[in-house]
Amino acid sequence: MEKEISNSDSIMFNISGEIVMSSDPGKTIRKWREEFNVTQKELSEKMNVNTSVISDYETGRRKSPGSNFIKGLVKALLEIDEERGSPVKLKYSLGTEKDVIVDIKEFFYDVDIQKFTRLIKGVQVNKIEVKRSIRGYTILDSLNAILKLTSFDYFKVYGWTTERALFFTNVEFGRSPMIAVRVHPIKPAVVVYIQPKRVDPLAVKLAEIEGIPLITTDLSPQEIKEKLREI
């Protein structure tokens, strides 16, 4: 009987393989470190090496790392990710081709929702008083989330904390995403619709019933990710 490969093992194998096969291993290491939202200092401390070692590999000052170093590096990234609630592991395990979770990140401090709204050039479409701060965000493909996520999966999209913004892309009128939020026992701090065609009054009403600020933005998911790197 073949041994079942865990999701962590699969992610480790894929990342390690990409670094080994890359024509520029240092650039690939940096790509994955930034994908995990980990600083060189955090990574070096977890690996128990000097920060300059990570920097030298990323800039090409050191030759291609050996397999043991790569394995240790990827293991360290996954351990840091697990300490934060496994947002990156979740991103690559829920839905193929990132078709459900477009992006998921944690912040390291409370972010004022008004500041957050300004960063994403958002407009609040309901009259709920903003009382909560946020500690992270998840961008979901609206249609695939509704079609593919189970009730248990919805727990996972909250990552490390429920004090987060849930973004929904591919929104037409916004009824279905807000209904999904309403029926789930855990509520986000804020819901954001990305480039909706329009927002149905029912979606606005449901958000008000739940006491959740509902925001729209004309930015694309990529533009949102770039803006939120400022946090």
Sequence and secondary structure as in RCSB ss.txt:
>XXXX:A:sequence
MEKEISNSDSIMFNISGEIVMSSDPGKTIRKWREEFNVTQKELSEKMNVNTSVISDYETGRRKSPGSNFIKGLVK
ALLEIDEERGSPVKLKYSLGTEKDVIVDIKEFFYDVDIQKFTRLIKGVQVNKIEVKRSIRGYTILDSLNAILKLT
SFDYFKVYGWTTERALFFTNVEFGRSPMIAVRVHPIKPAVVVYIQPKRVDPLAVKLAEIEGIPLITTDLSPQEIK
EKLREI
>XXXX:A:secstr
      HHHHHHHHHHHHHHH SSHHHHHHHHHHHTT  HHHHHHHHTS HHHHHHHHHTSS    HHHHHHHHH
HHHHHHHHTT HHHHHTTSSGGGSSEEEEEEEEEEEEHHHHHHHTTEEE S      EEEEEEEEEHHHHHHH  
HHHHHHTTTT SSEEEEEES SSSHHHHHHHHHSSS  SEEEEES S   HHHHHHHHHHT  EEEE S HHHHH
HHHTT 
